[in-house]
Amino acid sequence: MNRPEPIDDASLVATMRALGLGAKAAARELALASTGAKNAALTAAAVALRAATPVILAANEKDIDAAKARGVTGAFLDRLLLTETRIAATADGLGAIAQLPDPVGATMAAWDRPNGLQIERVRVPLGVIGIIYESRPNVTADAGALALKAGNACILRGGSESTHSSRAIHACLVEGLRAARLPQAAISLVPTTDRAAVGEMLKGLDGAIDVIVPRGGRSLVERVQTEARVPVFAHLEGICHVYVDKDADLARAVPLVVNAKMRRTGICGAAECLLVDASGSQTFLAPLVTALLDAGCEVRGDAATQSADARVKAAGADDYGKEFLDSIIAVKLVDGVDAAIAHIARYGSQHTDCIVTEDQDTADRFLRRVDSAIVLHNASTQFADGGEFGMGGEIGIATGKMHARGPVGVDQLTSFKYIVRGTGHVRPG
């Protein structure tokens, strides 16, 4: 089983501070690195990742065996599992990020003042990003690559359950940095699974870390939001809803709902609650519930939903507003779009919510009024992903409203500064 390596407090603090100093120095160099150098590092890392597939799979097998020994759930194992296909997709993601426009130095806006001053707002890197994540080892590659493309250094702290897999993937990223002659500290992996390392990151490593990104369960995110002394990009949970309106197309609604729930049940974009318009329940409820049950999903519903199929279990008081991350969904009838919006406002997490309808006015009402980072019309919630948005990948889905919201890609990993050009201007007294 994976256990924290023995390390005394003084050594841990020294190790983490050294990581911070190295990352800060690397960040200064990366801020000035050429687009070509960054892309070369990503391309070389993708090649290394493909070549190291057998090594990564062997490392992942150790993590999987340890997880099974602890008796973890199937959904957890799915998030942890790497396959040849998933490794290839991760490598493809590195290539896609390399193809993205370089955000650093891009002009966001420019204008001239009446006095002749020329002002530009241009993108600059954030600096050093601390990324704390659980379960999914592919985050090592996604996060490291996105931070690099945006000119940032990063310090990665994966969960103890994925430590072997993350180390194998990180080695490929370092190989890419070496090939491009960029500092290896640009993408650092915390070398210990000791939970105290997280505490040191949350303190900011003596000012080295500029922002923290947590990616994991409620307990991790709550700890980060409570203890962090630096800004945080975070979402608490992915409590995603699909609302099927009375004017939906049944042939479209059924496969969409099944996909939203069952394609990958352990990701934050998986639907956790299905809302069905009571006015269309005679048409939609039974086919939707039956399709979910036949796909292997446990359905927990209100009285009307239970009457649609004998296999439906009664929903408990806490099933609405719960992130199952498993083959379980809560179902409820609601009185139209406004009731659906009210339910989402009460039980949702402002992550991702969807309406299925052929009525454009109803769709527009839902899209305007649901205050979530991602709102979809006639599209599965499983599209809540930076790669699907054309961002090449994402560090996570941010549900806050400051700086970044929705998929956090390369643009969201930059800040900006103003460049002002004059010709000897002085401000009048």
Protein Blocks (a to p, Z undefined) as FASTA:
>chain_A
ZZdddddfklmmmmmmmmmmmmmmmmmmmmmpcfklmmmmmmmmmmmmmmmmmmmmmmmm
mmmmmmmmnopafklmmmmpccfklmmmmmmmmmmmmmpccfehpafbdcddfkopacdd
ddddfbiacdddehilmlmmmmmmmmmmnopacdddddfklmmmmmmmmmmmmmmmmmno
pafklpccdfbfbfklmmmmmnopnolambdcddddfklmmmmmmmpcbdcdddfbdcdd
ddddfkbcfklmmmmmmmmmmmpmmbmkbcfbdcddfklmmmmmmmmmmmmmmnopacdd
dfklmmmpmkbccddfklgopafkpabddddddedjklmmmmmmmmmgolaccdddfbfk
lmmmmmmmmccfbdcehiafklncfklnonopafbdcfbfehiacjddfklmpccddddd
dehiacdZZ
